[in-house]
Amino acid sequence: MRTAVDTELVHEPVQSEYSLPERPVVTIQPTSTWLPLNLSDLWSYRELFYFLTWRDVKVRYKQTLLGAAWAIIQPLFAMLVFTFFLGRLAGMASDGLPYPLFALAGLLPWMFFSNAVTNGSNSLIGNSNLITKVYFPRIFIPGAAVVAGLVDFAVAFIILAILMGYYHIGPGIEILILPPLVFATALLALAVGVWMSALNVKYRDIRYALPFAIQLWMFATPIVYPSNVVPSKWRWALGINPLAGLIEGYRAALFGLRVDWTMLLVSNSVTVALLAVAAWIFQRMEKDFADVL
């Protein structure tokens, strides 16, 4: 004879490999420390940064006929144009250097900076699928775009070395400051690129305004003209332009000219300040990237 047994069914949540966790694994929110970035996360995901950089390098000239030769063609033709119109027709001064050398020494770091800022500012939007699916330090994306530009920068130096040999002009002991100058230029490009990439996610006007701003920045920097042609009453503007001291530093390092340490110190100080502000703004806006994109 069977007896009825009253049983109570208890429904327990069943976790499958496709179910979402009850609490988020990672919460992106501003930190309460004085550091604008989580340094432990940056170190933990360092290998991902390498792969993102290598990916940007590989796709930069994918499906192009000339490939990496564009890294040489662009500054070469820009140098020829400025040499003809400014060096020959306008008779622009060049600090006693052949004008092609003078112009190319300024154009190479400028093109690296402008391309890195442009690519970095559009990098978050171009990687929206990656940002909305997995967690990693988002600052790696504009950072990879900047570091990838160093490859083009190194390749473009080939034409400068050939031109220096043609004019029989070589560097002196000042060449030792060239690596720190490249590092400072990359930091400046990273600061502006990170800042613009965060703003570009929320305000898509940045993609239209930035090329115009970069063009104005070029003419405000002594790239195709020496700094001494700027009237003394406007010389203060060169001091707050971090690229001005860096460009002058490149020419001093490459051609054995006098190094303006004061201008270099000001440029580096402004660069560090911009990087700190950009990292702080990026970290404050990072939590909304996945929702906006």
PyMOL commands that set and color helices and strands:
alter all, ss='L'
color gray80, all
select helices_A, chain A and resi 39-44+46-60+67-89+99-121+123-126+128-131+140-166+173-202+206-219+227-229+232-240+242-255+261-292
alter helices_A, ss='H'
color red, helices_A
deselect
rebuild
show_as cartoon
